[in-house]
Structure formats: structure tokens, C-alpha cells
Amino acid sequence: MPASLTARAHQRLNEIDAAAWNALLPNDNPFVGHAFLSGLEEHGCLHPRRGWNPHHVALYRGDELVAAAPCYLKGNSHGEYVFDWSWAGAYERNGLDYYPKLLSAVPYSPVTGPRLLVGQSDDAPLLRQLLLECLRTQTDSNGLSSVHLNFADDTDAAAFGDANDWLPRFDWQFHWRNAGWGDFSEFLGAMSSKKRKNIRQEREHVARAGVTCEILHGDEMSAADWRTVHAFYESTFDEKGNYPALTLPFFEHLGRAMPRRVLAVIARRGTSPIAAALLLRSSDTLYGRYWGSSENIPGLHFEVCYYQGIDYCLRNGLACFEPGAQGEHKLARGFLPTITRSFHYLADARFRKAIGDALRREAVALQDYREELMSHSPYAHSP
């Protein structure tokens, strides 16, 4: 570390000035902005008993913040979407502790974006390398098993180069890309006839059930709207027996802090809400997030979570729609497999080698999986 720089770890993001943090962002990805990340901490979404302890790594030149990475000390692997449970099991079988570990990611959000925040200065590449060095130092000096950087964007991924001590891992999500279609009908026109017919039938079924959908931005939502959206979010987690970590005050905070970058799709039968989804957006990308419903209407999930979002992107000129993790059913609705990347440093060289070998085998299977998916592309021609 150059003598001109000092490293600090912050246990609350509000210890860092919001303007200074946001000045390091390379784009307007909403999930790494100060408002989103600090909101999680300040509105009861992150609890040590649930395995989340903020430990944000920052580099300073004097009192000036010049680089940072959103980080957490994790006591488990919940809420990460890059699955390393088998690694933890291997440590346990050998009498070693895998937790706590250090994680650079956005809690509960499997969204690709910047993690190594360095601004736009000429020394940005060097600062990325220094941040990676600092993450390793934090891991080794605190006696942690490992450090993980999940859902890295292309620029951050390139910073790892051919470093042998960081293990690369990849997977696939299903994303929609705007090929310049003017409206939903043109988008459907690019699909194969069978897929086009299926989508039309799904949308017509929802319409015949008397369901209408409304899209509201954060500054257009009432207190009752926020309660409705959050209640549907909670119901989905309750049905699956999972813990709904995000609180109503956090949802309401997003509406205040980023009123035009958060939006909800609310489905109603008459005047009664029966389903909703909360989404976020940047200047070019829509991110689908949290959904729930009170009625089991065929096609309702696809309408609220996918088709309304695609239509919004087309009307607002957005280039990409990321509707969340997993879900092969998205392929038939226009979402194609898109790579996601993570990087992992394990302090124990023995485990690093063993897991590295396993990841290389996994990568071959994942490439075969993508080829199989693309053989079922819903498009008549490549979009």
C-alpha cells in the first residue's frame, strides 16, 4: 500500500459521506449507491444474528475518500445467490471454520454491478488493484477463511487478470436485451410463432380474468401502495418458509431517496390489489425484484414480473431488463442466458487448489448448459 494511502473498515456506511461515496460510482447502478446500501442498514434489513455485519473497506488519501468496496462479514451464506455451502461443508468436515468470511456484494440482490469503486481518475486501475490487495489483507489479518466478490461487472472482472490466488467462477442469469423494437408488438414479431402465440395467450388470459396493471414510480405511490407492495413481498417469503429481510420502512425509504428510480407494478381486479412487484432502474437497465400475489391466476406472474417490465423498457428506451436470479421459464419469454461472474480468495492454499479444480469442472458443465439453452432460443433469429 503506498504511504500516501490509508485503509479503513467502516461498520456503518453512514460513517462515509454520501456524496463522497457516490462520486466513486462509475454509473448510476442503483444498488451500489449510498441511499440503497445505507438504507438496508438504517431500516432494519441487516442483522448480525442473520449473518450480516457491515465491514466496508475504504482507501483514503488524507481525509479524501479515493476508493471503496461495499463489504460484509458473513456468518453464513444466506442472501448471496452465489452458492458456496459445499465449500463450508468441506471446511467443517476438516475441523476448520469457514465462517466468518468477507463478502463484497449487495445484500439480497443478485445484480451485476461495480464493486471496486474508484471513480474516474487516471489512477483508477491502480486503485482497483489496491482495493483487491486490501480485501486480501483484511481476510488474512482478521483470520478469515476467505473473501468473495460477487456479481462483478466487466470492468471489475478484468481487474483480476490472471491472478492465480483469486478463483474465478461464473453462472448464467436470464436477461432481456432491447434490439431496437418500437413496441411490444414488434418485440413479439421477433419471436418464433409458437412462443409468440404462447405469450399472447398468457396476456389474454390475465386480461379476461379482469386484471389490470398499473406502474407507479416511487413519488407516485401512497402509503397504502407501499404497504400493499411490502405485504405481497412478505407473502412470497412466508409461502416458501423463508425470512423476509427487507422491511416496510426500507421500501418507503427507497421511495423517498430515489423516487424516479424505484417503481412498482400493481395488478388489480377492480379496485382490489391482487399482486405486485417492486423494481428498480438505472438510466439504461430495469431490475426486477420482489413479487407476491393473493390469487393464483395463470399467467399473472409472467404479466406482472416480465411483460409489464418489457413494455416499460420499450416505452422508456431502456436497453436491458434483469428480472432476477434463476428461472429457465424466462427463456421462453424472451430472456437469454447472460454470464455473471464472481471471484474468490481462500486463505488456505489446500482448499484453494481443491476448489479451483472443482470450479474448472463446473465451468465445462455450465458452458454445455448454455449451449443447450440457446438451442431453445425463443427468437426466430438472433435479436
C-alpha positions as CSV (number, residue, x, y, z in Angstrom):
1,M,0.0,0.0,0.0
2,P,1.5,3.4,-1.0
3,A,2.4,5.5,2.1
4,S,0.1,8.3,0.8
5,L,-2.9,6.0,1.3
6,T,-4.5,4.6,4.4
7,A,-7.1,1.8,4.6
8,R,-10.1,1.8,7.0
9,A,-13.0,-0.5,7.6
10,H,-16.4,1.1,8.4
11,Q,-19.1,-0.7,10.4
12,R,-21.8,1.6,9.1
13,L,-22.0,3.1,5.7
14,N,-23.3,6.4,7.2
15,E,-19.7,6.8,8.6
16,I,-18.9,7.7,5.0
17,D,-20.2,10.9,3.4
18,A,-22.9,10.1,0.8
19,A,-21.6,12.5,-1.8
20,A,-18.0,11.2,-1.4
21,W,-19.2,7.6,-1.8
22,N,-21.4,8.3,-4.8
23,A,-18.6,10.2,-6.5
24,L,-16.7,6.9,-6.8
25,L,-19.5,5.2,-8.8
26,P,-18.8,4.6,-12.5
27,N,-22.5,4.6,-13.4
28,D,-26.0,5.0,-11.9
29,N,-26.5,1.4,-10.9
30,P,-29.0,2.0,-8.0
31,F,-27.8,-1.0,-5.9
32,V,-24.4,0.4,-5.0
33,G,-25.5,3.9,-4.4
34,H,-25.2,5.2,-0.8
35,A,-29.0,5.5,-0.5
36,F,-29.7,1.8,-1.2
37,L,-26.9,0.4,0.9
38,S,-27.2,2.7,3.9
39,G,-31.0,2.2,3.7
40,L,-30.5,-1.5,4.3
41,E,-28.5,-0.8,7.4
42,E,-30.6,2.0,8.8
43,H,-34.0,0.4,8.3
44,G,-33.5,-3.0,9.9
45,C,-32.7,-5.2,7.0
46,L,-29.2,-6.4,8.1
47,H,-28.8,-8.2,11.4
48,P,-25.7,-9.8,12.9
49,R,-27.9,-12.7,14.0
50,R,-28.8,-13.2,10.4
51,G,-25.1,-13.2,9.4
52,W,-24.7,-9.6,8.1
53,N,-22.1,-7.3,9.7
54,P,-21.2,-4.3,7.6
55,H,-17.4,-4.0,7.1
56,H,-17.0,-1.5,4.2
57,V,-13.4,-1.2,3.0
58,A,-12.2,2.3,2.1
59,L,-9.0,3.9,1.0
60,Y,-8.2,7.5,1.9
61,R,-5.6,10.0,0.7
62,G,-5.5,12.1,3.8
63,D,-9.2,12.8,4.6
64,E,-10.2,12.3,0.9
65,L,-12.1,9.0,0.1
66,V,-10.5,7.7,-3.1
67,A,-11.7,4.1,-3.3
68,A,-14.2,1.8,-1.6
69,A,-15.9,-1.5,-1.7
70,P,-19.2,-2.5,-0.1
71,C,-18.3,-5.3,2.2
72,Y,-19.8,-7.5,4.9
73,L,-18.5,-10.0,7.4
74,K,-20.8,-13.0,6.9
75,G,-21.7,-15.6,9.5
76,N,-23.5,-17.8,6.9
77,S,-24.1,-17.7,3.1
78,H,-27.8,-16.7,3.1
79,G,-28.8,-13.8,0.8
80,E,-25.9,-14.1,-1.6
81,Y,-27.1,-16.2,-4.6
82,V,-23.6,-17.5,-5.3
83,F,-23.7,-20.8,-3.6
84,D,-20.7,-21.9,-1.5
85,W,-22.5,-24.2,1.0
86,S,-20.4,-27.2,-0.2
87,W,-17.2,-25.2,0.5
88,A,-18.4,-24.5,4.0
89,G,-19.2,-28.2,4.5
90,A,-15.7,-29.2,3.3
91,Y,-14.1,-26.9,5.9
92,E,-16.4,-28.3,8.6
93,R,-15.5,-31.9,7.8
94,N,-11.8,-31.0,8.2
95,G,-12.4,-29.3,11.5
96,L,-12.0,-25.8,10.2
97,D,-14.2,-22.7,10.4
98,Y,-15.5,-21.3,7.1
99,Y,-17.4,-18.5,8.8
100,P,-16.9,-15.7,9.3
101,K,-15.9,-14.8,5.7
102,L,-15.6,-11.4,4.0
103,L,-18.0,-10.6,1.2
104,S,-18.2,-7.7,-1.3
105,A,-21.7,-7.7,-2.7
106,V,-25.1,-6.1,-2.4
107,P,-27.2,-7.9,0.2
108,Y,-30.1,-9.9,-1.0
109,S,-29.6,-8.6,-4.6
110,P,-28.1,-10.9,-7.2
111,V,-27.4,-8.0,-9.5
112,T,-24.3,-7.5,-11.6
113,G,-22.6,-4.1,-11.0
114,P,-19.5,-2.3,-9.8
115,R,-17.9,-3.5,-6.5
116,L,-14.5,-1.8,-6.7
117,L,-15.5,1.8,-6.5
118,V,-12.6,4.0,-7.7
119,G,-14.1,7.0,-9.6
120,Q,-12.9,8.1,-13.0
121,S,-9.4,9.3,-12.2
122,D,-6.3,8.3,-14.2
123,D,-5.2,6.1,-11.3
124,A,-8.4,4.1,-11.2
125,P,-6.8,0.8,-12.5
126,L,-4.1,1.1,-9.7
127,L,-6.8,1.8,-7.1
128,R,-8.7,-1.3,-8.1
129,Q,-5.6,-3.4,-7.6
130,L,-5.0,-1.7,-4.2
131,L,-8.6,-2.5,-3.2
132,L,-8.1,-6.2,-4.1
133,E,-4.9,-6.2,-2.1
134,C,-6.7,-4.6,0.8
135,L,-9.5,-7.2,0.7
136,R,-6.9,-9.9,1.0
137,T,-5.1,-8.1,3.8
138,Q,-8.4,-7.8,5.7
139,T,-9.0,-11.5,5.2
140,D,-5.6,-12.6,6.4
141,S,-5.2,-10.1,9.2
142,N,-8.6,-10.9,10.7
143,G,-8.1,-14.7,10.4
144,L,-10.9,-15.2,8.0
145,S,-11.3,-18.2,5.8
146,S,-11.9,-16.3,2.6
147,V,-13.1,-13.2,0.7
148,H,-15.7,-13.2,-2.1
149,L,-16.6,-10.6,-4.7
150,N,-20.0,-11.5,-6.2
151,F,-21.7,-10.4,-9.4
152,A,-18.7,-8.3,-10.7
153,D,-19.2,-6.1,-13.8
154,D,-16.9,-6.4,-16.7
155,T,-14.5,-3.7,-15.5
156,D,-14.1,-5.2,-12.1
157,A,-13.7,-8.7,-13.6
158,A,-10.9,-7.5,-15.8
159,A,-9.0,-6.2,-12.7
160,F,-8.4,-9.8,-11.6
161,G,-6.5,-10.6,-14.7
162,D,-4.7,-13.9,-14.5
163,A,-4.3,-13.8,-10.7
164,N,-3.9,-17.4,-9.5
165,D,-4.8,-16.7,-5.9
166,W,-8.3,-15.5,-6.9
167,L,-10.6,-18.2,-8.2
168,P,-13.0,-17.2,-10.9
169,R,-16.5,-18.6,-11.1
170,F,-19.4,-17.9,-13.4
171,D,-23.0,-18.7,-13.9
172,W,-26.0,-17.7,-16.0
173,Q,-28.9,-15.4,-15.4
174,F,-31.7,-14.7,-17.9
175,H,-31.7,-11.1,-19.2
176,W,-33.8,-9.3,-21.9
177,R,-32.0,-7.1,-24.4
178,N,-33.7,-4.4,-26.4
179,A,-33.0,-4.9,-30.1
180,G,-34.5,-1.6,-31.0
181,W,-38.1,-2.7,-31.1
182,G,-40.6,0.1,-31.2
183,D,-43.2,-1.5,-29.0
184,F,-44.4,-4.9,-27.5
185,S,-45.9,-6.0,-30.8
186,E,-42.5,-5.6,-32.6
187,F,-40.8,-7.5,-29.8
188,L,-43.3,-10.3,-30.3
189,G,-42.7,-10.2,-34.0
190,A,-39.1,-11.3,-33.4
191,M,-40.2,-14.4,-31.6
192,S,-40.9,-17.8,-33.1
193,S,-44.6,-18.3,-34.0
194,K,-45.1,-20.8,-31.1
195,K,-43.6,-18.6,-28.5
196,R,-45.4,-15.5,-29.8
197,K,-48.7,-17.4,-29.6
198,N,-48.0,-18.6,-26.0
199,I,-47.2,-15.1,-24.8
200,R,-50.3,-13.6,-26.4
201,Q,-52.4,-16.3,-24.8
202,E,-50.9,-15.7,-21.4
203,R,-51.6,-12.0,-21.6
204,E,-55.1,-12.5,-22.8
205,H,-55.9,-14.9,-20.0
206,V,-54.9,-12.3,-17.4
207,A,-57.0,-9.7,-19.2
208,R,-60.0,-12.0,-19.4
209,A,-59.7,-12.5,-15.6
210,G,-60.5,-8.8,-15.2
211,V,-57.0,-7.9,-14.1
212,T,-55.4,-4.6,-15.0
213,C,-51.9,-3.4,-14.2
214,E,-50.6,0.0,-13.2
215,I,-47.0,1.1,-13.0
216,L,-46.2,3.7,-10.3
217,H,-42.9,5.4,-9.6
218,G,-41.8,6.0,-6.0
219,D,-43.1,9.6,-5.9
220,E,-46.4,8.4,-7.3
221,M,-47.1,5.8,-4.5
222,S,-49.2,6.4,-1.5
223,A,-48.5,5.0,2.0
224,A,-51.2,2.4,1.2
225,D,-49.4,1.4,-2.0
226,W,-46.2,0.8,-0.1
227,R,-48.0,-1.3,2.5
228,T,-49.6,-3.3,-0.4
229,V,-46.3,-3.9,-2.2
230,H,-44.5,-4.9,1.0
231,A,-47.3,-7.2,2.1
232,F,-47.1,-9.1,-1.2
233,Y,-43.3,-9.3,-0.8
234,E,-43.7,-10.8,2.7
235,S,-46.3,-13.3,1.5
236,T,-44.0,-14.8,-1.1
237,F,-41.3,-15.4,1.5
238,D,-43.8,-16.8,4.0
239,E,-45.2,-19.3,1.4
240,K,-41.6,-20.6,0.9
241,G,-40.7,-20.6,4.6
242,N,-38.0,-18.0,4.1
243,Y,-37.2,-14.9,6.1
244,P,-38.4,-11.6,4.5
245,A,-35.4,-9.5,5.3
246,L,-36.5,-6.2,3.7
247,T,-38.7,-4.0,5.9
248,L,-41.5,-1.7,5.0
249,P,-39.5,1.3,6.2
250,F,-36.8,0.3,3.8
251,F,-39.2,0.2,0.9
252,E,-40.6,3.6,1.9
253,H,-37.1,4.9,2.2
254,L,-36.4,3.9,-1.4
255,G,-39.5,5.9,-2.5
256,R,-38.1,9.0,-0.8
257,A,-34.4,8.6,-1.6
258,M,-34.7,7.5,-5.3
259,P,-38.3,8.4,-6.2
260,R,-37.9,8.0,-10.0
261,R,-35.6,5.0,-9.8
262,V,-37.9,2.7,-7.9
263,L,-41.3,1.6,-9.4
264,A,-44.0,-0.9,-8.6
265,V,-46.2,-2.9,-10.9
266,I,-49.6,-3.3,-9.1
267,A,-52.2,-5.7,-10.5
268,R,-55.8,-5.1,-9.6
269,R,-59.1,-6.9,-10.1
270,G,-61.5,-3.9,-10.0
271,T,-60.1,-1.7,-7.2
272,S,-58.6,-4.5,-5.2
273,P,-54.8,-5.2,-5.5
274,I,-54.1,-8.9,-6.1
275,A,-50.4,-8.9,-7.0
276,A,-47.4,-6.5,-7.1
277,A,-43.7,-6.4,-8.0
278,L,-41.1,-3.8,-6.9
279,L,-38.5,-2.9,-9.5
280,L,-35.5,-0.5,-9.7
281,R,-34.0,1.2,-12.7
282,S,-30.9,2.9,-13.9
283,S,-30.6,5.1,-17.0
284,D,-30.4,2.0,-19.2
285,T,-31.5,-1.0,-17.2
286,L,-34.6,-2.2,-15.4
287,Y,-34.1,-4.6,-12.4
288,G,-37.0,-6.8,-11.4
289,R,-37.0,-7.6,-7.7
290,Y,-39.8,-8.5,-5.2
291,W,-43.1,-10.1,-6.2
292,G,-46.1,-11.5,-4.5
293,S,-49.8,-12.2,-5.1
294,S,-53.0,-13.2,-3.4
295,E,-54.6,-15.1,-6.3
296,N,-53.3,-17.9,-8.4
297,I,-54.3,-16.8,-11.9
298,P,-52.5,-18.5,-14.8
299,G,-50.0,-16.1,-16.4
300,L,-50.3,-13.4,-13.7
301,H,-46.7,-13.8,-12.5
302,F,-45.4,-13.5,-16.1
303,E,-47.6,-10.4,-16.7
304,V,-46.5,-8.6,-13.5
305,C,-42.9,-9.6,-13.4
306,Y,-41.9,-9.8,-17.1
307,Y,-44.3,-8.4,-19.7
308,Q,-45.0,-5.2,-17.8
309,G,-41.3,-4.7,-17.4
310,I,-40.5,-5.3,-21.1
311,D,-43.2,-2.9,-22.1
312,Y,-41.8,-0.3,-19.7
313,C,-38.3,-0.7,-21.2
314,L,-39.7,-0.3,-24.7
315,R,-41.7,2.8,-23.8
316,N,-38.8,4.4,-21.9
317,G,-35.9,3.4,-24.1
318,L,-34.1,1.1,-21.7
319,A,-31.6,-1.3,-23.1
320,C,-31.8,-4.2,-20.7
321,F,-34.1,-5.9,-18.2
322,E,-32.7,-8.1,-15.5
323,P,-35.6,-9.8,-13.8
324,G,-33.7,-11.6,-11.0
325,A,-31.9,-14.9,-10.4
326,Q,-32.6,-18.3,-11.9
327,G,-35.7,-19.4,-13.7
328,E,-35.4,-21.3,-17.0
329,H,-39.1,-20.4,-17.7
330,K,-37.8,-16.9,-18.5
331,L,-36.1,-18.2,-21.7
332,A,-39.5,-18.8,-23.4
333,R,-40.4,-15.2,-22.6
334,G,-37.5,-13.5,-24.3
335,F,-34.8,-13.6,-21.7
336,L,-31.5,-15.1,-22.8
337,P,-28.7,-16.6,-20.7
338,T,-26.2,-13.9,-19.7
339,I,-23.0,-14.5,-17.8
340,T,-22.5,-13.5,-14.2
341,R,-19.1,-13.6,-12.5
342,S,-17.7,-13.9,-9.0
343,F,-14.2,-14.1,-7.6
344,H,-13.0,-15.9,-4.5
345,Y,-9.8,-15.9,-2.5
346,L,-9.4,-18.7,0.0
347,A,-6.6,-18.2,2.5
348,D,-5.8,-21.9,2.9
349,A,-3.8,-22.9,-0.2
350,R,-5.0,-26.6,0.1
351,F,-8.7,-25.6,-0.2
352,R,-7.8,-23.0,-2.9
353,K,-6.4,-25.8,-5.1
354,A,-9.2,-28.3,-4.5
355,I,-12.0,-25.7,-5.1
356,G,-10.2,-24.4,-8.1
357,D,-10.1,-27.8,-9.6
358,A,-13.9,-28.2,-8.9
359,L,-14.6,-24.8,-10.5
360,R,-12.9,-25.8,-13.7
361,R,-15.0,-28.9,-13.9
362,E,-18.1,-26.8,-13.1
363,A,-17.2,-24.3,-15.9
364,V,-17.3,-27.1,-18.6
365,A,-20.8,-28.2,-17.4
366,L,-22.0,-24.6,-17.4
367,Q,-20.8,-24.0,-21.0
368,D,-22.7,-27.1,-22.1
369,Y,-25.8,-25.9,-20.2
370,R,-25.7,-22.6,-22.1
371,E,-25.5,-24.3,-25.4
372,E,-28.5,-26.5,-24.5
373,L,-30.4,-23.3,-23.5
374,M,-29.6,-21.5,-26.7
375,S,-30.8,-24.4,-28.8
376,H,-34.2,-23.5,-27.4
377,S,-34.0,-19.8,-28.1
378,P,-37.5,-18.2,-28.4
379,Y,-36.4,-15.9,-31.2
380,A,-36.9,-16.7,-34.9
381,H,-33.5,-15.1,-35.5
382,S,-30.8,-13.8,-33.1
383,P,-32.1,-10.4,-31.7
